[in-house]
Amino acid sequence: MPNSKRLFMLVLALIVTAASLTFAGQDKTFSYDNYAETLGSYVDANGMVNYEKLKENRQKLDKFVTHLAKLDTKVYDKWDDNTKIAFWLNAYNALTLKAIIDNYPIKPAFLMSAAYPKNSIRQIPGVWKKIKFDVTGKKMSLNHIEHKILRKNFAEPRIHMAMVCAAMSCPALRNEPFAGKKLDTQLSDQSKRFFANQENFKIDRENNTVYISPILKWFAKDFAVLDSGEAPLSHHSKTKSSVLKFISLHVEKKDAKYLLAKKFKIKYLKYDWTLNEQSKNE
C-alpha cells in the first residue's frame, strides 16, 4: 500500500476513534459546571441565596437551564437511578432559582399577602403548576418534576430533604450540585442538617411532645418504603411510624431512642414561607 494511502487510512481511523470516544463520553456525562459556579457564588453555607446578585449575574444559571433542555433522553436512559435522581433534584432547584430571579424583587399579590409573607415564592402566580420549563426537550412544571418524576419513579424519601422551594422552612439549598456517585452521602447529610434545625424538628420531653416539619405530614406515605412490612411502633399509626423511623435514622442516638420507644404527642410546626434570601447587609 502506498505511503500516502496508509497515512490517509491512519488519519481516518484516528478520526473515527476520537468521534467514538467523544460520543461515549457524552453518553455518560452531563456538565454541572455552570450550576456549580452559580451555587458556589450565590448560596452560602446555610443555604441562603443572594438573589439580588444572582439576578445581576444570571448568565451561568441560564446556560445551565439551557443545558437541561438539550439533554438527550437516550443519554439519560443509560444512567443509573442515583444519577437520574441527582439530575432531577438539580433541575428542580435550579429552575426554582430561575423562577425567583425572573420575578425578583417579588411583587406581593393582594389576596396572597393576607396569608403569606410578601417576599415569598407563594406570591408568584402559577409558580409550581402553570410556569413551564424545557427539560430534556419537554415542557414541564416544577410540580411535574416533583410528583410525576421524582416521587413516582424513585423510592427515595430523602428527596424531600433535598428539593428546595425557596422558603425558610424548606431544606437548606446545598451550595454544590447533587452527583450520582455521592448522592447517598449528600442525601444523608441533607437529612441530618434538616432535622438538626429546631425549626424542623424538636422534642419537648417535659410535655412529652415531638414537633415535626409539616413536610413529613404532606408526604407521609413516601416514607413507608423504609418499613418493609415491619410492625408499626407502639402508640402510633403505621404512617406516623414510618415517618418516625425515618427521622430516627438522621438524629442523635438519644433522640432516636426516644422516637422509637416512647409514647408522645406529635405536633406539626408552622411552615415559614419567607424567601430564603441572604440579609442585604451580607
C-alpha positions in Angstrom: 0.0 0.0 0.0 1.5 3.4 -0.9 2.6 5.6 2.0 0.1 8.3 1.2 -2.8 5.8 1.3 -1.6 4.3 4.6 -1.4 7.8 6.1 -4.9 8.6 4.9 -6.2 5.3 6.5 -4.4 6.1 9.7 -5.8 9.6 9.9 -9.3 8.2 9.1 -9.0 5.6 11.9 -8.0 8.3 14.4 -10.9 10.5 13.5 -13.4 7.6 13.9 -11.8 6.6 17.2 -12.0 10.2 18.5 -15.6 10.6 17.4 -16.5 7.3 19.1 -14.8 8.3 22.4 -16.5 11.7 22.3 -19.9 10.1 21.8 -19.2 7.6 24.6 -18.3 10.4 26.9 -21.5 12.3 26.2 -23.5 9.2 26.9 -22.1 9.0 30.5 -21.6 12.7 31.4 -23.6 15.8 31.9 -21.9 19.0 32.9 -23.0 20.8 36.1 -20.1 23.3 35.9 -22.3 26.4 35.3 -24.7 25.3 38.1 -21.9 24.6 40.4 -20.4 28.1 39.8 -23.9 29.6 40.5 -24.3 27.8 43.8 -20.8 28.4 44.9 -21.1 32.2 44.2 -24.6 33.0 45.4 -25.5 30.4 48.1 -23.9 30.5 51.5 -23.1 27.6 53.9 -26.5 27.9 55.5 -28.4 27.6 52.2 -29.3 31.3 51.9 -29.3 32.9 48.5 -28.2 36.3 47.3 -31.0 36.7 44.8 -30.1 40.3 44.0 -26.6 39.5 42.9 -27.7 36.3 41.1 -30.2 38.3 39.0 -27.5 40.7 38.1 -25.2 37.9 37.1 -27.5 35.1 35.9 -25.6 34.0 32.8 -24.2 30.8 34.3 -27.6 29.8 35.7 -29.3 30.5 32.3 -26.6 28.4 30.5 -27.3 25.5 32.8 -31.1 25.8 32.3 -30.5 25.7 28.5 -28.3 22.6 29.1 -31.2 20.9 30.9 -33.4 21.5 27.9 -30.8 19.9 25.5 -30.2 16.6 27.4 -30.9 13.7 25.0 -33.3 11.2 26.7 -31.3 8.4 25.1 -28.3 9.6 27.2 -30.5 9.9 30.3 -31.9 6.4 29.9 -28.4 4.9 30.2 -27.9 6.5 33.7 -28.3 4.6 36.9 -31.0 5.7 39.3 -28.8 7.8 41.5 -27.5 9.8 38.6 -31.1 10.3 37.4 -32.3 11.4 40.9 -29.3 13.8 41.1 -30.3 15.3 37.7 -33.9 15.9 38.7 -33.0 17.4 42.1 -30.6 19.8 40.4 -33.1 20.6 37.7 -35.8 21.3 40.3 -33.6 23.5 42.5 -32.1 25.4 39.5 -35.5 26.1 38.0 -36.8 27.3 41.3 -33.9 29.8 41.4 -34.8 30.8 37.9 -38.4 31.3 38.8 -37.4 33.6 41.7 -35.0 35.8 39.8 -37.4 36.0 36.9 -39.8 37.6 39.3 -37.3 39.4 41.6 -38.0 41.6 43.5 -41.2 39.7 44.2 -44.3 41.7 44.0 -46.9 40.6 46.6 -50.4 39.8 45.3 -53.3 41.4 47.2 -55.0 38.2 48.3 -51.9 36.1 48.8 -50.4 38.8 51.1 -53.0 38.1 53.6 -51.8 34.5 54.1 -48.1 34.5 53.2 -45.1 36.8 53.5 -44.7 39.5 50.9 -41.4 38.2 49.8 -42.5 34.6 49.3 -42.5 32.3 46.4 -46.2 31.9 47.1 -46.7 35.4 45.7 -45.6 34.2 42.2 -48.7 33.2 40.2 -48.6 29.6 39.0 -45.0 29.0 40.1 -45.5 25.3 40.6 -48.2 24.3 38.2 -48.5 26.9 35.4 -45.0 28.1 34.7 -43.4 25.6 32.3 -39.7 24.9 31.7 -38.0 23.0 28.9 -36.2 19.9 30.3 -35.0 17.1 28.0 -36.9 18.7 25.2 -40.2 18.6 27.0 -42.3 21.3 28.7 -42.8 20.6 32.4 -43.7 22.4 35.6 -41.9 22.1 39.0 -44.9 20.1 40.2 -44.4 17.6 37.3 -40.7 17.1 38.2 -41.6 16.6 41.9 -44.8 14.5 41.7 -44.6 12.8 38.3 -40.9 12.0 38.1 -39.1 12.1 41.4 -41.8 10.8 43.7 -43.4 8.5 41.2 -40.3 6.8 39.7 -37.9 6.6 42.6 -38.4 5.0 46.1 -36.2 7.6 47.8 -37.9 9.6 50.5 -34.8 11.7 51.2 -35.6 13.7 48.1 -37.9 15.7 50.4 -34.8 16.8 52.3 -33.2 18.0 49.0 -35.9 19.7 47.0 -35.8 23.4 47.9 -38.9 25.6 47.4 -37.1 28.9 48.2 -38.6 29.2 51.7 -37.1 29.3 55.1 -38.8 26.1 56.2 -37.6 24.2 53.2 -34.5 22.1 53.4 -31.3 24.2 53.0 -30.1 24.7 49.4 -26.9 22.9 49.1 -24.1 25.0 47.6 -22.9 22.2 45.4 -24.8 20.1 42.8 -26.0 16.7 43.7 -24.0 14.0 42.0 -24.9 10.3 41.3 -21.7 8.9 42.7 -22.0 10.6 46.1 -25.8 11.0 46.2 -26.3 8.7 49.2 -23.8 10.7 51.3 -25.3 14.0 50.1 -28.9 13.0 50.9 -27.9 11.7 54.3 -26.1 14.9 55.1 -29.2 16.9 53.9 -31.4 14.9 56.2 -29.2 15.3 59.2 -28.9 19.1 58.6 -32.7 19.3 58.2 -33.5 17.6 61.5 -30.7 19.3 63.4 -32.6 22.6 62.9 -35.2 23.1 65.7 -37.4 24.9 63.2 -37.9 21.5 61.6 -37.7 19.0 64.4 -37.6 19.2 68.2 -38.5 17.1 71.3 -40.2 18.6 74.3 -39.6 15.9 76.9 -41.3 17.8 79.7 -44.6 17.9 77.8 -43.9 14.6 76.0 -44.4 16.2 72.6 -42.5 15.8 69.4 -42.6 18.7 66.9 -42.1 17.9 63.3 -42.0 19.8 60.0 -45.2 19.6 58.0 -43.2 18.3 55.1 -43.3 14.9 57.0 -47.1 15.2 57.1 -47.6 16.3 53.5 -45.6 13.4 52.1 -46.0 10.9 54.9 -46.8 7.9 52.7 -43.5 8.3 50.8 -41.6 7.1 53.9 -43.4 3.8 54.1 -40.8 2.4 51.7 -38.4 2.1 54.6 -40.6 -0.2 56.7 -40.5 -3.3 54.5 -43.5 -4.8 56.2 -42.3 -4.1 59.8 -44.9 -3.7 62.5 -45.7 0.0 63.4 -44.3 1.5 66.5 -46.3 1.2 69.7 -48.8 4.1 70.2 -48.5 5.3 66.6 -50.3 4.6 63.3 -48.4 2.8 60.5 -48.0 6.0 58.6 -46.7 8.0 61.5 -44.4 5.1 62.5 -42.8 5.3 59.0 -42.1 9.0 59.5 -40.7 8.5 63.0 -38.4 5.7 61.8 -37.1 7.9 59.0 -36.4 10.7 61.4 -34.7 8.3 63.8 -32.1 7.5 61.2 -30.9 11.1 61.0 -30.9 12.4 64.6 -28.8 11.9 67.7 -29.0 8.5 69.3 -30.8 9.8 72.4 -33.5 11.4 70.2 -33.7 8.3 68.0 -34.2 6.1 71.1 -37.0 8.4 72.3 -38.8 8.4 69.0 -38.7 4.6 68.7 -39.6 3.7 72.3 -41.7 6.4 73.9 -45.4 7.4 73.9 -45.8 11.0 72.9 -47.9 13.5 71.1 -47.0 14.7 67.6 -47.5 18.3 66.6 -46.6 19.9 63.3 -44.6 23.1 63.2 -45.7 26.2 61.4 -44.2 26.5 57.9 -42.3 29.7 57.2 -42.7 30.7 53.6 -40.4 33.7 53.8 -37.9 33.8 51.0 -34.6 32.0 51.8 -32.7 35.2 51.0 -29.4 36.4 52.4 -29.5 39.5 54.5 -28.9 42.7 52.5 -26.1 43.5 54.9 -24.1 40.4 54.0 
